[in-house]
Amino acid sequence: GAGKSMLARRMPSILPRLTYEESLECTRIYSAARLLPSGRPLMSARPFRAPHHTVSTAGLSGGGSVPKPGEISLAHNGVLFLDELPEFPRAALEALRQPMEDGMLTISRANMALTYPARFMLIAAMNPCKCGWHGHPSDKCRCAEASLASYRGKLSGPLLDRIDLHVGVRSVEYYELTQPARAEASEDIRRRVEAARAVQRERYGDARVCNAHLSAEMRDKFCALDGEASKLLKSAFDRLGLSARSYDRIVKVARTAADLAGAESIGAPHIAEALQYRRAER
């Protein structure tokens, strides 16, 4: 009840609107899956897919005698939301790893192999323990250490490594629920996101490329760190034992933080912000 699912479902409202090319891509996928809405020949909104944790590996990645797109491809250019992440089958979760890296998913059968685009934003939510009360001031949690380890152990290190932002969401207190809502409108946030994307389009010369999609070569060219930023990241890398993939993700998130702040180069504050989101390592 802390608002994790609500936040996830609001994400499409702050993302840039679909371009015409993105609309065509989504339309092709939904047409192949026979899920194109009646009377809507062209997809106009970013997809938001939220499969239940009982979904099979085939349901997530796609399948059938003539392979159809699964939830991963149906979320292309949009959001794939996995609520109660540790409850998903381990094999289904591991199927996410390759498309998260490559932006595409290949389904092979005896007589054919089909490749579907799968560049999506993964949002996942989980409780701190099986009962959901671990760490709460009320001290209601009665989960044993073995239960905690088992629950969290359902998520592999390589999968967590591929998730850029790890955010803790605290429970909502009574007085907060009774106060008048004071929130920024999604449309205002979207304008800042679109402004940052415009900076990236100009920088990379390609409307389809944003910071998250940079190759290692482009990252090294466009995401140079100043002296203090480099020193801070080296210290964190040694202290936390970060992987090469974590380094790559941190630098890209820091580049985005700099873009949102209107900064030309990546400074120590942007690296510090990106490091704060590596909750799993910390």
JORAHU-V248832 format. One record per backbone hydrogen bond with DSSP energy under -0.5 kcal/mol. NH is the residue of the N-H (numbers start at 1). CO is the residue of the C=O. E is the energy in kcal/mol with one decimal. If there is no record, write none. Layout:
nh = <NH:NH>
co = <CO:CO>
e = <E:E>
This chain:
nh = <7:8:9:10:10:11:11:13:14:15:15:23:24:25:26:27:28:29:30:31:32:33:34:35:36:40:43:49:55:60:61:62:63:67:68:70:71:72:74:75:76:77:78:79:80:81:81:82:82:83:85:87:88:93:94:95:96:97:99:100:101:101:102:103:105:107:108:109:112:114:116:116:118:120:121:122:123:123:125:136:139:141:148:149:150:151:152:153:154:155:156:160:161:162:162:163:164:166:167:170:177:178:179:179:188:189:190:191:192:193:194:195:196:197:198:199:200:201:202:203:204:205:206:209:210:213:214:219:220:221:222:223:226:230:231:232:233:234:235:236:237:238:239:240:241:242:247:248:249:250:251:252:253:254:255:256:257:258:259:260:261:262:262:263:266:267:270:271:272:273:274:275:276:277:277:278:279:282>
co = <3:4:5:6:7:7:8:10:11:11:12:19:20:21:22:23:24:25:26:27:28:29:31:30:30:37:23:79:52:56:57:58:68:65:63:61:59:60:70:71:73:119:75:47:121:49:79:80:123:81:125:84:85:89:90:91:93:94:95:96:97:98:98:99:116:114:106:112:109:107:105:114:103:118:78:120:80:121:82:133:136:133:144:145:146:147:148:149:151:152:154:156:157:158:159:160:162:277:165:168:173:174:175:176:185:185:186:187:188:189:190:191:192:193:194:195:196:197:198:199:200:201:201:206:208:210:211:215:216:217:218:219:266:226:227:228:229:230:231:232:233:234:235:236:237:237:243:244:245:246:247:248:249:250:251:252:253:254:255:256:257:258:259:258:224:265:267:267:268:269:270:271:272:273:274:275:277:278>
e = <-2.4:-2.1:-2.3:-1.0:-0.5:-0.6:-1.2:-1.4:-2.0:-0.7:-0.6:-2.4:-2.0:-2.0:-2.5:-2.4:-2.3:-1.9:-2.5:-2.2:-2.4:-1.8:-1.1:-3.4:-0.8:-1.9:-0.6:-2.7:-2.1:-1.7:-2.9:-2.7:-1.0:-0.7:-2.6:-0.6:-2.0:-2.9:-2.4:-1.1:-1.9:-3.0:-2.5:-2.7:-2.7:-3.3:-0.6:-0.6:-2.6:-0.7:-2.8:-2.1:-1.7:-2.0:-2.3:-1.2:-1.6:-1.1:-0.6:-2.0:-1.2:-0.6:-2.7:-2.4:-2.9:-3.3:-0.6:-3.6:-0.5:-2.5:-3.0:-0.5:-2.7:-0.9:-2.7:-0.7:-2.7:-0.5:-2.2:-2.3:-2.1:-0.6:-2.3:-2.6:-2.3:-2.5:-2.5:-2.0:-0.9:-1.5:-0.6:-2.1:-2.4:-0.7:-1.0:-1.4:-0.7:-2.8:-0.6:-0.6:-1.5:-1.3:-0.5:-0.6:-0.7:-1.6:-2.9:-1.6:-1.3:-2.2:-3.0:-1.9:-2.1:-2.4:-2.1:-1.7:-1.8:-2.5:-2.1:-2.1:-2.7:-1.9:-0.5:-1.2:-0.5:-1.7:-1.5:-2.8:-2.2:-1.4:-2.8:-2.2:-1.8:-2.6:-2.1:-2.3:-2.4:-2.3:-2.0:-2.2:-2.7:-2.3:-2.3:-2.8:-1.0:-1.2:-2.1:-2.0:-2.4:-2.8:-2.3:-1.8:-2.5:-2.5:-2.1:-1.8:-2.5:-2.3:-2.0:-2.6:-1.5:-0.5:-1.0:-3.0:-1.0:-0.6:-0.6:-1.8:-2.7:-1.9:-2.1:-2.4:-1.7:-0.7:-0.9:-1.8:-1.3:-1.8>
